Amino acid sequence: MKKAYLIGTCDTKYAEIAYARDLIKRAGVACVIVDVGIFPHDNPVDITAAEVAKHHPKDPDFLSKGLDRGSAVTAMSEALEVFLPAQKDIGGVLGMGGSGNTALVTRGMRALPVGVPKLMVSTVASGNTAPYVGATDIAMMASVADVAGLNPVSRAVLGNAAHAVAGMVANDIPVVKEEMELLGMTMFGVTTPCVTNLRNIFEGVYEPLIFHATGVGGQCFEKLIDSGMLKIVIDATLTEICDLFMGGVMSAGPDRLGAIIRTKIPYVGSVGALDMVNFGAMDTVPEKYKGRNLYVHNANVTLMRTTAAENAEMGKWIADKLNQCEGEVRFLLPGGGVSAIDAPGQPFHDPEADEALFAAIEKGVQQTAKRKVIRLPLHINDPAFAEALADNLRSIIA
């Protein structure tokens, strides 16, 4: 039977945790209290902090070493990250607390597969939650007042959270027997025609799952590949790499393409929107870039054209990643341009910069029967380029 896992620091928040537990049980759902506190106490729990600590990958005895609070909390979060995925009866997870507890518990939540209910009641839920949510489906609920004692406000908020988790655990999502296999694709506004053409090509064959290449989008794309939910992909848009290199606001981090390497799934990719770095409004563009080719996409988004030198460096980085892939790889280069604004007459049209990117990839990739780089005299948004991506996907999964 699936259970609700209620995670918190039972040395300081036990009354609140016990209150939520009682409501979950009253709703007819089994509940497990998992203690992640770092100080001794006598409150009854189902899984002690010491049991969680044993799952730490390097120092399972850290609780007995008198670490300072920050170090102990960090160690506990590392242990919880290993502990939670090892439990086979998790139907959902509920956490509650301030910024420290939020960082601790959500680290464990992020290790769980997408689809497992995850709800965090937090004092920081109304701010920037990206560091806590990451590339997962964690729901953040603002605690309004601090999670520090029971009162009319905390009872209402924690009660709603408890009932929400109980409902998610108790009610299965209907399974659609006719579901088609998912086809994961990456897209940006300037590569939308390419992905739209692909959707039309595979209509009725695969269920499209589109990820907007905004940083978090790329992370979610990789997360679902790592989780096994995505086994077929066309990664046409790698613009997040530009932001990683040049300090833009939509980087997916240095692990972009890491899931492809780890899982060895068949991979069809391209260089969509590698002509642009993303910044906010024009006045947020770093001073060192003020003299560059800047394009105002809208009032809140300014794009910067990448140079030949920058493209060459990114090309080397991509080649190194592709060389680590042990599965089938087909990487297509659109010689006619990499985005809607990288075409003749458009503001980012720069054949020299594109050539630097293409040449670095072709030179760096160690091509084999399984790993191929293919250059085509087409623009990325040409229908024929989408057909080529589709044909290569078909060939490697046949």
SULZI-V396094 format. One record per residue. PHI is phi in whole degrees, -180 to 180 (* if undefined). D_LAST is the distance of its C-alpha to the last C-alpha in Angstrom with 2 decimals. Layout:
BEGIN
phi: [PHI & PHI]
d_last: [D_LAST & D_LAST]
END
This chain:
BEGIN
phi: [* & -72 & -126 & -86 & -96 & -105 & -113 & -170 & -88 & -73 & -78 & -128 & -124 & -67 & -59 & -68 & -66 & -63 & -62 & -65 & -59 & -62 & -70 & -63 & -66 & -63 & -80 & 88 & -115 & -66 & -134 & -120 & -89 & -110 & -88 & -123 & -73 & -109 & -115 & -64 & -162 & -112 & -72 & -73 & -133 & -89 & -130 & -78 & -62 & -65 & -66 & -66 & -59 & -60 & -87 & -61 & -67 & -126 & -139 & -67 & -104 & -63 & -66 & -92 & -103 & 65 & -67 & -66 & -57 & -60 & -67 & -68 & -65 & -62 & -63 & -65 & -65 & -67 & -71 & -64 & -61 & -90 & -63 & -61 & -63 & -81 & -86 & -98 & -115 & -76 & -101 & 179 & -131 & -125 & -124 & -155 & 155 & -87 & -64 & -66 & -67 & -63 & -63 & -67 & -70 & -67 & -63 & -68 & -60 & -65 & -81 & -87 & -66 & -61 & 109 & -74 & -58 & -140 & -131 & -119 & -88 & -144 & -73 & -109 & -72 & -94 & -105 & -79 & -95 & -54 & -64 & -90 & -78 & 61 & -102 & -120 & -106 & -73 & -96 & -104 & -118 & -68 & -78 & 69 & -98 & -63 & -79 & -150 & 105 & -98 & -153 & -55 & -73 & -66 & -63 & -67 & -68 & -67 & -65 & -62 & -64 & -62 & -68 & -63 & -66 & -60 & -65 & -68 & -71 & -77 & -116 & -72 & -81 & -59 & -93 & -94 & -65 & -89 & -58 & -86 & -67 & -76 & -118 & -83 & -138 & -106 & -147 & -131 & -54 & -83 & -122 & -57 & -58 & -61 & -72 & -62 & -61 & -65 & -61 & -66 & -62 & -100 & -58 & 84 & -107 & -128 & -91 & -75 & -129 & -100 & -117 & -76 & -79 & -106 & 99 & -64 & -60 & -65 & -65 & -66 & -55 & -67 & -59 & -72 & -68 & -59 & -77 & 91 & -75 & -114 & -122 & -132 & -141 & -127 & -95 & -81 & -128 & -112 & -59 & -61 & -66 & -59 & -69 & -62 & -76 & -107 & 79 & -75 & -97 & -127 & -75 & -95 & 90 & -73 & -90 & -58 & 80 & -64 & -66 & -64 & -66 & -68 & -89 & 63 & -74 & -60 & -133 & -117 & -137 & -154 & -112 & -55 & 62 & -80 & -95 & -143 & -107 & -100 & -126 & -81 & -58 & -53 & -75 & -96 & -65 & -54 & -55 & -65 & -104 & -60 & -90 & -84 & -75 & -110 & -129 & -82 & -74 & -159 & -61 & -110 & -133 & -119 & -105 & -120 & -70 & -76 & -94 & -61 & -64 & -65 & -64 & -63 & -66 & -65 & -61 & -63 & -64 & -64 & -60 & -62 & -64 & -64 & -67 & -86 & -79 & -99 & -84 & -66 & -131 & -130 & -116 & -103 & -110 & -88 & -60 & -88 & 136 & -107 & -158 & -63 & -103 & -114 & -151 & -50 & 87 & -96 & -64 & -107 & -66 & -154 & -56 & -65 & -66 & -63 & -62 & -62 & -66 & -61 & -64 & -65 & -69 & -63 & -73 & -83 & -75 & -85 & -78 & -137 & -64 & -99 & -125 & -131 & -108 & -126 & -100 & -127 & -81 & -132 & -80 & -59 & -94 & -68 & -54 & -67 & -71 & -62 & -61 & -66 & -59 & -64 & -62 & -69 & -64 & -58 & -68 & -89 & -107 & -61]
d_last: [39.39 & 38.14 & 40.89 & 41.87 & 42.29 & 45.25 & 45.42 & 48.49 & 51.34 & 53.60 & 56.40 & 56.93 & 55.14 & 55.71 & 57.67 & 54.95 & 52.20 & 54.26 & 54.89 & 51.19 & 50.55 & 53.27 & 51.82 & 48.32 & 49.86 & 52.07 & 48.96 & 47.88 & 45.22 & 45.49 & 46.00 & 45.86 & 47.91 & 46.45 & 49.09 & 48.16 & 51.76 & 53.15 & 56.75 & 58.27 & 59.27 & 60.17 & 58.05 & 56.10 & 52.31 & 49.47 & 47.72 & 49.99 & 49.43 & 49.88 & 47.01 & 44.72 & 46.09 & 45.12 & 41.47 & 42.21 & 39.94 & 42.87 & 46.22 & 46.42 & 50.23 & 50.49 & 52.54 & 55.40 & 55.67 & 57.51 & 54.98 & 55.93 & 54.53 & 51.87 & 50.54 & 50.65 & 48.79 & 46.07 & 45.78 & 45.64 & 42.79 & 40.85 & 41.60 & 40.62 & 37.23 & 36.56 & 38.55 & 36.92 & 33.27 & 34.74 & 36.37 & 34.57 & 36.87 & 36.68 & 36.62 & 37.75 & 39.71 & 42.92 & 44.69 & 47.92 & 50.05 & 50.91 & 49.03 & 49.04 & 47.87 & 45.24 & 43.79 & 43.94 & 42.40 & 39.65 & 38.39 & 37.74 & 36.29 & 33.74 & 32.38 & 31.50 & 28.23 & 28.10 & 29.45 & 32.20 & 35.42 & 37.29 & 40.66 & 43.02 & 46.61 & 47.81 & 50.69 & 48.33 & 45.99 & 47.57 & 46.88 & 43.87 & 41.57 & 38.56 & 39.48 & 39.59 & 36.64 & 34.18 & 30.55 & 31.20 & 32.60 & 36.15 & 38.80 & 42.03 & 45.34 & 48.49 & 51.25 & 53.93 & 56.53 & 55.92 & 54.64 & 58.08 & 59.89 & 59.80 & 61.35 & 60.80 & 58.11 & 56.16 & 56.41 & 54.92 & 52.03 & 51.22 & 51.72 & 49.20 & 46.69 & 47.33 & 46.92 & 43.73 & 42.08 & 43.52 & 42.04 & 38.56 & 38.69 & 40.19 & 37.89 & 34.22 & 31.79 & 30.61 & 27.07 & 25.21 & 23.29 & 21.24 & 19.94 & 16.50 & 14.45 & 15.98 & 14.82 & 17.39 & 18.84 & 22.03 & 24.65 & 28.25 & 30.65 & 30.26 & 26.45 & 26.53 & 25.80 & 22.52 & 21.33 & 22.93 & 20.97 & 17.68 & 19.00 & 19.81 & 16.46 & 14.70 & 17.77 & 17.26 & 13.56 & 14.21 & 17.64 & 18.66 & 20.67 & 22.57 & 24.58 & 27.56 & 27.94 & 31.49 & 31.42 & 31.18 & 28.08 & 26.29 & 27.68 & 26.46 & 22.93 & 23.08 & 24.89 & 22.26 & 19.56 & 22.06 & 22.79 & 19.26 & 19.39 & 16.88 & 13.52 & 11.77 & 14.07 & 15.19 & 18.47 & 20.19 & 23.74 & 25.35 & 28.96 & 30.05 & 30.12 & 32.97 & 34.96 & 34.42 & 35.85 & 38.60 & 39.71 & 38.42 & 38.35 & 34.60 & 33.37 & 30.68 & 32.17 & 31.25 & 28.34 & 26.10 & 22.65 & 23.96 & 21.65 & 18.58 & 20.39 & 21.44 & 18.31 & 15.89 & 13.19 & 10.62 & 13.09 & 13.56 & 17.33 & 20.33 & 24.13 & 25.20 & 28.94 & 29.66 & 32.75 & 34.60 & 36.31 & 37.32 & 40.90 & 43.07 & 46.01 & 47.43 & 50.18 & 47.73 & 46.21 & 47.44 & 50.46 & 48.84 & 46.38 & 49.02 & 49.14 & 45.41 & 43.55 & 43.45 & 42.15 & 43.32 & 40.38 & 42.73 & 45.80 & 43.88 & 41.12 & 41.82 & 39.15 & 39.84 & 38.23 & 36.86 & 38.44 & 37.12 & 38.27 & 36.60 & 33.32 & 33.51 & 34.00 & 31.12 & 28.90 & 29.93 & 29.25 & 25.71 & 25.08 & 26.49 & 24.20 & 21.05 & 22.40 & 22.53 & 18.83 & 17.28 & 13.69 & 11.39 & 13.60 & 13.81 & 17.32 & 18.60 & 22.35 & 24.03 & 26.99 & 28.80 & 29.32 & 27.82 & 29.54 & 31.52 & 34.72 & 33.45 & 33.83 & 36.82 & 39.82 & 38.41 & 40.16 & 37.50 & 36.64 & 36.94 & 35.00 & 36.64 & 35.40 & 31.84 & 32.00 & 33.19 & 30.15 & 27.67 & 29.60 & 29.80 & 26.06 & 25.42 & 28.25 & 27.43 & 23.73 & 23.25 & 20.38 & 18.29 & 15.15 & 13.44 & 15.83 & 16.50 & 19.02 & 18.91 & 22.13 & 22.44 & 25.86 & 25.15 & 26.53 & 24.28 & 25.31 & 24.72 & 22.37 & 20.74 & 19.94 & 18.16 & 16.15 & 15.30 & 14.27 & 12.03 & 10.48 & 9.94 & 8.43 & 5.82 & 5.39 & 5.64 & 3.79 & 0.00]
END
